Amino acid sequence: MRIRRFSPEQEEEAEINITPLLDIVFIMLIFFIVTTSFVRESGVSVNRPTAATAKHKPKAIIMVGIKSNGEIWMEKRMTDIRAVRANVERLHAENPVASAFIVADEEVKTGLLVDVMDQIRLAGIENVSIAAKVD
């Protein structure tokens, strides 16, 4: 029995072609990016009041949170009352059909709630709702 010896030119190198794998990974990445829904939240948890007529509205994109101590939160950061209008205008420009929600603590003063609602309406959004818990 003869032992064959191959010269370096005759040896075949084993390679793994990863191009199809990368194609699949990129296609899956694009699929997940396209199908992901982006939800903007006010970034603050509050104790909402209860209402018997409360309804679930899934299309609310612009959310403004007001804590019991008077802090106003938008997009997970605290803002001043004077900046609410500019922020809402920017978000409304990104999504012109968006409605706005005010998520206010039940201890918030009515004057502050009305001021925030006015700023939202001055930004061009007429459909402003106040979030409440369903009774």
C-alpha positions as CSV (number, residue, x, y, z in Angstrom):
1,M,0.0,0.0,0.0
2,R,1.4,3.3,-1.0
3,I,1.1,6.5,1.0
4,R,0.3,9.5,-1.1
5,R,1.8,12.8,-0.3
6,F,0.3,15.9,-1.7
7,S,2.3,19.0,-2.6
8,P,1.1,22.3,-1.1
9,E,-0.4,23.3,-4.5
10,Q,-2.5,20.2,-4.6
11,E,-4.1,20.6,-1.1
12,E,-7.6,22.0,-1.0
13,E,-8.3,24.4,1.7
14,A,-11.6,24.0,3.5
15,E,-13.5,27.3,3.6
16,I,-16.9,28.2,5.1
17,N,-18.8,30.6,2.9
18,I,-20.6,33.0,5.3
19,T,-22.2,35.2,2.7
20,P,-25.6,33.5,2.8
21,L,-25.5,33.6,6.6
22,L,-24.9,37.4,6.5
23,D,-27.6,37.8,3.9
24,I,-30.1,36.1,6.2
25,V,-29.0,38.1,9.3
26,F,-29.4,41.4,7.4
27,I,-32.8,40.4,6.1
28,M,-34.0,39.4,9.6
29,L,-32.6,42.7,11.0
30,I,-34.5,44.7,8.4
31,F,-37.7,42.7,9.1
32,F,-37.5,43.4,12.9
33,I,-36.8,47.1,12.4
34,V,-39.7,47.5,10.1
35,T,-42.2,45.6,12.2
36,T,-41.2,47.1,15.5
37,S,-43.7,49.7,16.7
38,F,-42.1,52.7,18.4
39,V,-44.0,53.9,21.4
40,R,-43.3,57.2,23.1
41,E,-44.0,57.5,26.7
42,S,-44.0,60.4,29.1
43,G,-41.3,58.7,31.2
44,V,-43.0,59.1,34.6
45,S,-45.4,56.9,36.5
46,V,-48.3,58.7,38.1
47,N,-51.3,57.7,40.2
48,R,-54.1,58.4,37.6
49,P,-57.6,59.2,38.7
50,T,-60.4,56.7,38.1
51,A,-63.2,57.5,35.6
52,A,-66.3,55.5,34.7
53,T,-66.2,56.7,31.1
54,A,-62.6,56.1,30.4
55,K,-61.8,54.4,27.1
56,H,-58.6,52.8,25.7
57,K,-57.1,54.8,22.9
58,P,-54.1,53.0,21.3
59,K,-53.3,55.7,18.7
60,A,-52.0,58.3,21.2
61,I,-48.4,59.1,20.2
62,I,-47.7,62.3,22.2
63,M,-47.7,61.8,25.9
64,V,-47.1,64.4,28.5
65,G,-46.8,63.4,32.2
66,I,-47.4,65.6,35.2
67,K,-46.3,64.4,38.6
68,S,-48.0,65.3,41.9
69,N,-45.2,67.8,42.7
70,G,-45.8,69.7,39.4
71,E,-42.9,68.2,37.3
72,I,-43.8,67.9,33.6
73,W,-42.2,65.0,31.8
74,M,-42.0,64.3,28.0
75,E,-40.0,61.5,26.3
76,K,-38.5,60.3,29.6
77,R,-37.1,63.7,30.6
78,M,-38.3,66.6,32.7
79,T,-39.3,69.7,30.8
80,D,-40.5,73.2,31.7
81,I,-44.0,74.4,30.9
82,R,-42.5,76.9,28.4
83,A,-40.9,74.0,26.5
84,V,-44.0,71.9,26.2
85,R,-45.3,73.7,23.1
86,A,-42.0,73.4,21.2
87,N,-41.7,69.7,22.0
88,V,-45.3,69.0,21.0
89,E,-44.8,71.0,17.8
90,R,-41.7,68.9,16.9
91,L,-43.5,65.6,17.7
92,H,-46.6,66.8,15.8
93,A,-44.4,67.6,12.7
94,E,-43.1,64.0,12.8
95,N,-46.7,62.5,13.0
96,P,-49.4,65.0,11.9
97,V,-52.3,62.6,12.8
98,A,-51.1,62.1,16.3
99,S,-53.3,62.9,19.3
100,A,-52.0,63.9,22.7
101,F,-52.5,62.5,26.1
102,I,-51.9,64.1,29.4
103,V,-51.1,61.6,32.1
104,A,-51.5,63.5,35.3
105,D,-51.4,62.5,38.9
106,E,-54.7,62.8,40.7
107,E,-53.0,65.3,43.1
108,V,-52.0,67.8,40.3
109,K,-53.4,71.3,40.5
110,T,-56.1,72.1,37.9
111,G,-54.3,75.3,36.9
112,L,-51.1,73.4,35.8
113,L,-53.2,70.8,34.0
114,V,-55.0,73.5,32.1
115,D,-51.7,75.3,31.3
116,V,-50.3,72.1,29.8
117,M,-53.4,71.5,27.8
118,D,-53.3,75.1,26.4
119,Q,-49.6,74.6,25.4
120,I,-50.6,71.4,23.5
121,R,-53.5,73.1,21.8
122,L,-51.3,76.1,20.9
123,A,-48.9,73.6,19.2
124,G,-51.7,72.6,16.8
125,I,-53.2,69.5,18.4
126,E,-56.9,69.8,19.0
127,N,-57.5,66.3,20.2
128,V,-56.1,66.4,23.8
129,S,-57.2,63.7,26.3
130,I,-56.5,63.2,30.0
131,A,-55.6,59.7,30.9
132,A,-57.6,57.9,33.7
133,K,-57.9,54.5,35.1
134,V,-61.0,52.5,34.0
135,D,-63.5,52.2,36.9
